[in-house]
Amino acid sequence: MPDQLWLPNPPDGTAICLGFDGSLNNDWTAIGAETMDGYSFTPRWGPDEVATIWNPAEHGGRIPHSEVHTAFGELFDRFVVVRAYCDPHDWETDIEDLALEHGEEKVVQWPTNQISRMYLAIRRFENDLAQGRIRHDGCPVAAQHVGNAKKVGKPGQMYILGKPNENQKIDVAMTRVVAHEAKSDALAAGWEPPKPRRVRVWRG
C-alpha cells in the first residue's frame, strides 16, 4: 500500500460516511471517509486540496479547532454525508456544534474508548477488508498509520488498536475503522440511495 497511487476523492455529491479521531496536542487529528459502496479514503479540502489530517507539530503544537470545523463544513457541502461518527474525547463541544449545524441524526458521538464497541468495529473492518468489501485510496499517511497499528489485548479475548510507541501514530487508521462502522450501521438501518425525481415535460 505505501507504493500505491493516491487516488482522488470521489465526485462531489457522492453519499459518504465520516469517521473522526481528534486530539489536542499530542496525537494527530483526522477525518476519514467511506462511500456507501466501500471506497475508503482521506478527504481533501480547501483550495490546495490538503488532506484532512492535522499533525500538531505543524500547527505550533496544538490542533487548530477552527480549521477542523471549516474542513467538516466543506465536506458536508461537497458530499451527501449520511453519518459522521466522531470520537468526543477533548472535542465534545466541537462535535455538539457540528450536530447543531448538520443534524444530530447525522453527527453522532462515538467514543472509541469503549472496548467492546471498538473491538467489534475492528473485527468488522478486518473481515470486510479480507472479503474485498473495502477498497482504499492509497493515502500514504493512512498506509503508514495502518502499518503502525498493533493489536492490544483486552479482557474477554478482545483487543483494540494501539501505538507501538509515541512516535508511531495510528489516528488515521482509527478514522478508517470508524467511518466503515458508520457506513455499515447506516446500511443496516435501511439507508438507500435517493430515487431520482421524475421530471414531467409538458407538450403543447
C-alpha positions in Angstrom: 0.0 0.0 0.0 2.8 2.6 0.6 3.7 2.4 -3.1 0.1 2.5 -4.3 -1.1 5.5 -6.3 -3.0 8.0 -4.2 -6.4 8.0 -5.9 -8.6 11.1 -6.0 -11.6 11.7 -3.8 -15.0 10.5 -5.2 -17.0 13.1 -7.1 -18.9 15.9 -5.3 -22.4 14.8 -4.4 -21.3 11.2 -3.5 -23.0 9.7 -0.5 -20.4 9.0 2.2 -19.9 8.4 5.9 -17.2 10.0 8.0 -15.1 8.9 11.0 -13.3 11.4 13.2 -10.5 10.9 15.7 -9.2 14.0 17.5 -6.5 15.1 19.8 -5.4 18.4 21.4 -1.6 18.5 21.2 -0.1 15.0 21.1 -1.7 12.6 18.7 -2.8 13.6 15.3 -6.4 14.6 14.3 -8.0 13.3 11.2 -11.2 12.8 9.3 -11.7 9.6 7.3 -14.4 8.7 4.9 -16.1 5.8 3.1 -18.5 5.8 0.3 -21.6 3.6 0.6 -20.1 1.0 -1.7 -16.9 0.6 0.2 -14.3 3.2 -1.1 -12.3 4.2 2.0 -10.5 7.5 1.5 -8.9 10.5 3.1 -10.9 13.6 2.2 -9.1 16.6 0.7 -10.3 20.1 1.4 -9.6 23.8 0.8 -8.2 25.5 -2.3 -5.0 23.4 -2.1 -6.9 20.2 -1.6 -4.9 19.2 1.5 -5.7 16.0 3.4 -8.0 16.2 6.4 -5.1 15.2 8.6 -3.6 17.5 11.3 -0.2 16.9 12.8 0.1 19.2 15.9 3.8 19.7 15.2 2.8 21.6 12.1 0.5 23.9 13.9 2.5 25.2 16.8 1.9 22.2 19.0 -1.9 22.4 19.1 -4.6 21.2 16.7 -6.4 24.2 15.1 -10.0 23.5 16.0 -11.4 26.2 13.8 -9.6 24.7 10.7 -11.0 21.3 11.5 -14.5 22.8 11.8 -14.1 24.5 8.5 -13.0 21.3 6.8 -16.0 19.5 8.2 -18.3 22.2 6.8 -16.8 21.8 3.4 -17.2 18.0 3.4 -20.9 18.4 4.3 -21.3 21.0 1.5 -19.5 18.9 -1.1 -20.8 15.4 -0.3 -24.0 13.8 0.9 -22.9 12.9 4.4 -25.1 10.1 5.6 -23.5 9.7 9.0 -20.4 11.1 10.8 -19.2 9.1 13.8 -17.0 11.3 16.0 -14.9 10.4 19.0 -15.8 13.1 21.5 -12.7 12.9 23.7 -11.4 16.5 24.1 -13.8 17.6 21.3 -17.2 17.4 23.0 -18.2 21.0 22.3 -16.9 20.9 18.7 -19.0 17.8 17.9 -22.0 19.3 19.6 -21.7 22.3 17.4 -21.4 20.2 14.3 -24.5 18.3 15.3 -26.4 21.5 15.7 -25.3 22.7 12.3 -25.7 19.4 10.3 -28.2 17.4 12.4 -28.0 15.1 15.4 -29.1 12.2 13.2 -26.0 12.6 11.1 -23.3 13.8 13.6 -23.1 11.1 16.3 -20.7 10.9 19.3 -19.0 7.6 19.0 -16.4 7.1 21.9 -13.5 4.9 20.7 -12.5 4.2 24.3 -15.4 1.7 24.8 -13.6 -1.6 24.4 -16.4 -3.9 23.3 -17.7 -1.4 20.7 -14.2 -0.7 19.3 -13.4 -4.4 19.2 -16.5 -5.2 17.2 -15.8 -2.4 14.8 -12.2 -3.5 14.2 -13.4 -7.1 13.6 -15.9 -6.0 11.1 -13.3 -3.8 9.3 -10.9 -6.7 9.2 -13.4 -9.2 7.9 -14.9 -6.8 5.3 -11.4 -5.9 4.1 -10.5 -9.6 3.8 -13.7 -10.2 1.8 -12.9 -7.4 -0.6 -15.8 -5.2 0.6 -13.4 -2.3 1.2 -11.0 -0.7 -1.2 -8.6 2.0 -0.3 -7.5 5.3 -2.0 -3.8 4.7 -1.3 -3.3 7.7 1.0 0.3 7.3 2.2 -0.4 8.6 5.7 -3.2 6.2 6.1 -1.0 3.4 4.9 1.7 4.4 7.5 -0.8 4.6 10.3 -2.4 1.2 9.4 1.1 -0.3 9.4 1.9 1.2 12.8 -1.3 -0.1 14.5 -0.9 -3.1 16.7 -3.5 -5.2 18.5 -3.6 -4.6 22.2 -5.2 -7.5 24.1 -8.2 -6.8 26.5 -10.3 -8.9 28.8 -12.7 -11.3 27.2 -10.4 -12.2 24.3 -11.0 -8.8 22.8 -8.5 -6.3 21.5 -8.2 -2.7 20.4 -5.6 -0.8 18.3 -2.6 0.7 20.0 0.6 2.6 19.1 3.9 0.8 19.3 5.4 4.0 20.7 4.6 7.7 20.9 6.2 8.4 17.6 4.3 5.8 15.6 0.8 7.3 15.2 -2.4 5.3 14.3 -5.0 8.1 14.2 -5.8 7.9 10.5 -6.2 4.2 10.8 -8.8 4.8 13.5 -10.8 7.1 11.3 -11.0 4.4 8.6 -12.4 1.9 11.0 -14.9 4.4 12.5 -16.0 5.6 9.1 -16.6 2.0 8.0 -18.7 1.4 11.1 -20.8 4.4 10.4 -21.3 3.2 6.8 -22.2 -0.3 7.9 -24.6 1.0 10.6 -26.3 3.3 8.1 -26.9 0.5 5.6 -28.1 -1.8 8.4 -30.6 0.9 9.4 -32.0 0.8 5.9 -30.3 3.6 4.0 -30.9 3.6 0.3 -29.8 6.0 -2.5 -32.4 8.6 -3.0 -34.6 7.9 -6.0 -34.2 10.4 -8.9 -37.0 12.8 -9.3 -39.2 12.4 -12.3 -39.5 15.5 -14.5 -42.8 15.9 -16.3 -42.4 17.5 -19.6 -45.5 19.4 -20.8 -46.1 19.3 -24.5 -48.4 21.8 -26.2 
